[in-house]
Amino acid sequence: MDYVEWLRARCALKWTAIVLGAIVVLAAIARIAVWQTHDNVLSWAESQERDPDAKRTETTLPDGTHRTEYVNARTGVRVTVLDRGWNGKEITVYDPSGRNDRDVAVAGPVRVTELPHGRGSLISVRTDQPESFAHFFALGCFVALVVATCLGAPLARENDGHLETAFTKPIERSALALRIFAADAVAVVGTFAMGTVTAVVAQILFQRPNYVFGWSESVALAVALLGVLAWYAMLTGATASVRRGYGVIVGLAWPVALGVLGLASADSLGGNPILLALHQGARVLNVLNPLGYMHFGDDVGAGPAILTGLWVKIAVLAALLVAYGLAAIVQWRRVEA
C-alpha cells in the first residue's frame, strides 16, 4: 500500500542522511588532522632542497601571494611555487630533460599542462581552476542508485502475502501503483540531492569552491535524475508479476547490468568470434540498460555536439522510464490474488 511505501521512503531518507552525515564528519576530522601539515604539492617542491645544488628564494608579492623558487644550477631544473592560500596554488616546473611535447590533464580543480620550452618542457600545475558542478553528480547518482535498488520491486512486495488486502482499497489498481511509484521517486531524488551536497561539502573542507553551473550542467542533471529513476523503473518492471524470490532478481540486476555494459564497451577482443558475438549482443542489450547512459562527466562544457549527445540520452532515458513503468503497471493489473 502507498502508506507503507511512504514509510519505506522515509526510512531510506533517514538512513541515507545518517550515513552521509558520518562521511562528512570523517572528512572534517581528516581536514583537521592535516590542517597543520605541509601541503603535498609544497612538500614535493620543497624536496628539491635536498639536492645540494638547489637554491631556494622566498618573496611575498604585493597581493599577498607567497612565492617560492627553487633553482638547481647543476640540472637546470627551476621550480616556482605561487601559494595563494585558500585561493589555490600554481606551480611551474622547467625541466631541460623533459619530453618536449604537449599534454593536458584535468582532475577536478587541478589542471596540469605540459608544453615544449627550449630543449625541455615547462609543466604548470594549478589548483584553482573552475570545476563543472556536474562532477558532483557522481556521488549523488551512486547513492540514489543504491536506494533505488533497495526500494525496487515495490509491486512484488505487494504480491507477497497481502495482495488481497491491497486490492480491497477503494482505488483503481493503476492509480495505486502510481502512488507507490511517487513515494519511491521522492526518496530516490531526495537521496540523490543528499549525495550531491555531501560531495560538495567534502570538497569545500579542503578546497575553495570554484564551480561552473551552466546549460550543459543542467542537461547533465536531467540525465542523472532520469537515469536513477529509469533504473528503479526497470527493477519494478522486472519484478511486478513476481510473488516470491524478487530479491534474487534485484540482486542480480547490478552484476548483469555492469557485465552487459562492460561487454558493450570493450574495445580489444583479440578477434575472438565468440567474444565478438557477445560484444554485439551486449551492445543491443545495453540500449535497454539505464547505466549505459549515465556517464556524463566528460560531456559537460564540451560544445554543441556533445550537448546534443546529452539530449539524446535524456530522450532515451525518458522513454525507458515510461516503458518500464507501463510494463510494471500492465503486469500488476493482470496479477490475480
C-alpha positions in Angstrom: 0.0 0.0 0.0 1.2 3.5 -0.6 1.2 4.4 3.1 3.7 1.5 3.7 5.8 2.7 0.8 5.9 6.2 2.2 7.3 4.7 5.4 9.9 2.8 3.4 10.8 6.0 1.6 11.1 7.9 4.9 13.3 5.2 6.3 15.6 5.3 3.2 15.9 9.1 3.5 16.7 8.8 7.3 19.4 6.2 7.0 20.9 7.9 3.9 21.2 11.1 5.9 22.9 9.3 8.8 25.4 7.5 6.6 26.3 10.7 4.6 26.4 12.7 7.8 29.0 10.3 9.1 31.0 10.7 5.9 31.0 14.5 6.3 32.2 14.1 9.9 35.0 11.8 8.9 36.0 14.3 6.1 36.0 17.1 8.7 38.2 15.0 11.1 40.6 14.3 8.2 40.7 18.0 7.4 41.6 18.9 11.0 44.2 16.2 11.1 46.1 17.6 8.1 45.5 21.2 8.9 48.9 21.9 10.3 50.8 19.5 7.9 52.6 20.6 4.8 50.7 20.7 1.6 51.5 17.7 -0.6 52.3 20.0 -3.5 54.5 22.2 -1.5 56.2 19.2 0.1 57.1 17.9 -3.4 58.6 21.3 -4.3 60.4 21.6 -1.0 62.0 18.2 -1.7 64.2 20.0 -4.2 66.1 21.4 -1.3 67.6 18.0 -0.6 69.8 18.5 -3.6 72.9 20.5 -2.5 72.9 22.3 -5.9 69.4 23.7 -5.4 69.0 27.2 -4.2 65.8 28.5 -2.6 64.4 32.0 -2.5 61.2 33.3 -1.0 59.3 36.5 -1.6 55.9 37.9 -0.9 54.1 39.6 -3.8 52.1 42.8 -3.4 48.8 40.9 -3.5 49.9 38.7 -0.6 50.9 35.7 -2.7 53.8 33.7 -1.2 56.4 33.0 -4.0 59.0 30.3 -3.6 61.6 29.5 -6.2 64.0 26.5 -6.4 66.8 26.7 -8.9 69.2 23.8 -9.5 72.3 25.1 -11.2 73.6 21.6 -12.0 70.4 20.0 -13.6 68.9 23.3 -14.8 65.6 22.5 -13.1 63.7 25.5 -12.0 60.6 25.3 -9.8 58.3 28.3 -8.9 55.5 28.0 -6.4 52.9 30.7 -6.1 50.9 29.9 -2.9 47.7 32.0 -2.7 46.4 30.1 0.4 42.7 29.4 0.2 42.7 30.6 -3.4 44.9 27.7 -4.6 48.4 27.3 -5.8 50.3 27.5 -9.1 53.5 25.5 -9.7 55.7 25.9 -12.7 58.5 23.5 -13.4 61.1 23.9 -16.1 62.9 20.6 -16.8 65.6 20.8 -19.6 65.5 17.0 -19.8 61.7 16.8 -20.3 59.8 15.1 -23.1 59.3 18.3 -25.0 55.7 17.5 -26.0 52.2 18.8 -25.3 49.9 17.3 -22.7 47.0 18.5 -20.6 45.3 16.6 -17.7 42.4 17.8 -15.6 41.2 16.4 -12.3 38.5 18.5 -10.6 40.0 21.9 -9.8 43.6 20.7 -10.7 44.9 21.3 -14.2 48.3 20.1 -15.3 49.7 21.4 -18.6 53.0 20.4 -20.2 54.4 22.4 -23.1 57.7 22.4 -25.0 60.1 25.0 -23.8 63.6 25.3 -25.3 65.1 21.9 -25.3 63.0 20.7 -22.4 59.4 21.1 -21.1 57.5 23.5 -19.0 55.0 21.9 -16.6 52.3 24.1 -15.0 50.1 22.8 -12.1 47.1 24.9 -11.0 44.8 24.0 -8.2 42.3 26.9 -8.6 40.6 26.0 -11.9 36.9 26.3 -12.4 35.2 22.9 -12.0 32.0 21.7 -13.6 29.3 21.1 -11.0 28.3 18.0 -12.9 31.3 16.1 -11.4 29.5 16.1 -8.1 26.5 14.3 -9.5 28.6 11.1 -9.5 28.2 10.6 -5.7 24.6 11.6 -5.9 24.0 9.0 -8.7 25.7 6.3 -6.7 23.7 6.9 -3.5 20.4 7.2 -5.5 21.1 4.0 -7.4 21.7 2.1 -4.1 18.5 3.5 -2.7 16.6 2.8 -5.9 17.8 -0.8 -5.8 16.7 -1.2 -2.2 13.3 0.2 -3.0 13.0 -1.6 -6.3 10.2 -4.3 -6.7 7.6 -2.4 -4.7 4.8 -4.2 -6.6 6.4 -7.6 -5.9 6.3 -6.8 -2.2 2.5 -6.1 -2.6 2.2 -9.5 -4.3 3.9 -11.3 -1.4 1.3 -12.3 1.1 -1.2 -9.4 1.2 -2.3 -8.8 -2.4 -5.9 -9.4 -1.4 -5.7 -6.5 1.1 -4.1 -4.2 -1.5 -6.9 -4.9 -4.0 -9.7 -4.1 -1.5 -8.6 -0.5 -1.3 -11.2 1.9 -2.9 -8.7 3.0 -5.6 -8.1 1.8 -9.1 -5.1 -0.5 -9.4 -3.1 1.6 -11.8 -3.6 4.7 -9.6 -2.4 2.8 -6.5 0.8 1.7 -8.4 1.5 5.3 -9.4 1.1 6.5 -5.8 3.6 3.8 -4.8 6.0 4.9 -7.5 5.7 8.6 -6.4 6.7 7.7 -2.8 9.8 5.9 -4.0 10.6 8.6 -6.5 10.7 11.2 -3.7 13.2 9.0 -1.8 15.4 8.4 -4.9 15.5 12.1 -5.8 16.0 13.2 -2.2 18.9 10.8 -1.7 20.5 12.0 -5.0 20.4 15.6 -3.6 21.9 14.4 -0.3 24.7 12.6 -2.1 25.5 15.6 -4.3 25.5 18.0 -1.3 27.8 15.6 0.6 30.3 15.6 -2.2 30.3 19.4 -2.4 30.7 19.8 1.4 33.5 17.3 1.5 35.4 19.2 -1.2 34.8 22.6 0.4 36.5 21.3 3.5 39.7 21.0 1.5 39.4 23.4 -1.4 37.9 26.8 -2.1 34.7 26.3 -4.2 35.0 27.5 -7.8 32.2 25.8 -9.6 30.6 26.2 -13.0 26.9 25.6 -13.5 25.6 26.3 -16.9 23.3 24.9 -19.6 25.3 21.7 -20.1 25.4 21.1 -16.3 21.6 21.5 -16.2 21.2 18.9 -19.0 23.6 16.6 -17.2 21.5 16.9 -14.1 18.5 15.8 -16.1 20.5 12.8 -17.4 21.4 11.8 -13.8 17.9 12.0 -12.4 16.3 10.3 -15.3 19.0 7.6 -15.1 18.3 6.6 -11.5 14.6 6.8 -12.0 14.8 4.6 -15.1 16.9 2.1 -13.1 14.2 2.0 -10.4 11.5 1.5 -13.1 13.5 -1.3 -14.7 13.7 -3.2 -11.4 10.0 -2.6 -10.8 9.1 -3.8 -14.3 11.2 -6.9 -14.0 9.5 -7.9 -10.7 5.9 -6.6 -11.0 4.4 -10.1 -11.6 6.7 -11.9 -9.2 5.3 -13.1 -5.8 8.4 -14.5 -4.2 12.1 -14.5 -4.9 12.1 -11.0 -6.2 15.2 -10.3 -4.2 17.2 -12.6 -6.5 16.2 -10.5 -9.5 17.0 -7.3 -7.8 20.3 -8.7 -6.5 21.4 -9.9 -10.0 20.5 -6.6 -11.6 23.8 -5.0 -10.8 26.2 -7.7 -12.0 24.1 -8.3 -15.1 23.8 -4.6 -16.0 27.5 -4.0 -15.3 28.5 -7.1 -17.3 26.4 -6.0 -20.3 27.9 -2.5 -20.0 31.5 -3.9 -19.9 31.0 -6.2 -22.8 29.4 -3.4 -24.9 32.2 -1.0 -24.1 35.1 -3.5 -24.7 37.5 -2.4 -27.4 40.1 -5.1 -27.7 38.6 -8.5 -28.1 41.5 -10.2 -29.9 39.4 -11.1 -32.9 37.8 -14.0 -30.9 34.5 -14.7 -32.7 32.7 -15.7 -29.5 33.7 -12.5 -27.8 32.8 -10.5 -30.8 29.3 -12.1 -30.9 28.9 -11.4 -27.2 30.1 -7.8 -27.8 27.4 -7.3 -30.5 24.7 -8.8 -28.3 25.7 -6.7 -25.4 25.6 -3.6 -27.5 22.0 -4.4 -28.3 21.0 -5.1 -24.7 22.9 -2.1 -23.5 20.3 0.1 -25.3 17.9 -1.0 -22.6 20.4 -0.6 -19.7 20.0 2.8 -17.9 23.6 2.5 -16.5 24.8 2.8 -20.1 23.6 6.4 -20.4 24.9 7.7 -17.0 28.4 8.6 -18.0 28.2 12.4 -18.4 31.4 13.7 -16.6 33.3 14.2 -19.9 30.3 15.6 -21.8 29.7 18.8 -19.9 31.1 22.1 -21.3 32.4 20.4 -24.4 30.4 22.1 -27.2 27.2 21.8 -29.1 27.9 18.3 -30.5 28.4 16.8 -27.0 25.4 18.7 -25.7 23.3 17.1 -28.4 24.5 13.7 -27.2 23.2 14.6 -23.7 19.8 15.5 -25.2 19.8 12.1 -26.9 20.5 10.4 -23.5 17.6 12.4 -22.0 15.2 11.2 -24.7 16.2 7.6 -24.4 16.2 7.6 -20.6 12.7 9.2 -20.5 11.5 6.6 -23.0 12.9 3.8 -20.8 11.4 5.3 -17.7 7.9 5.4 -19.3 8.3 2.0 -21.0 9.4 0.2 -17.8 6.8 1.9 -15.7 4.0 1.0 -18.1 5.3 -2.6 -18.3 5.1 -2.8 -14.5 1.6 -1.4 -14.3 0.3 -3.7 -17.1 1.8 -6.8 -15.4 0.4 -5.8 -12.0 -3.1 -5.3 -13.4 -3.0 -8.9 -14.6 -1.8 -10.4 -11.3 -4.6 -12.4 -9.5 -4.9 -12.5 -5.8 
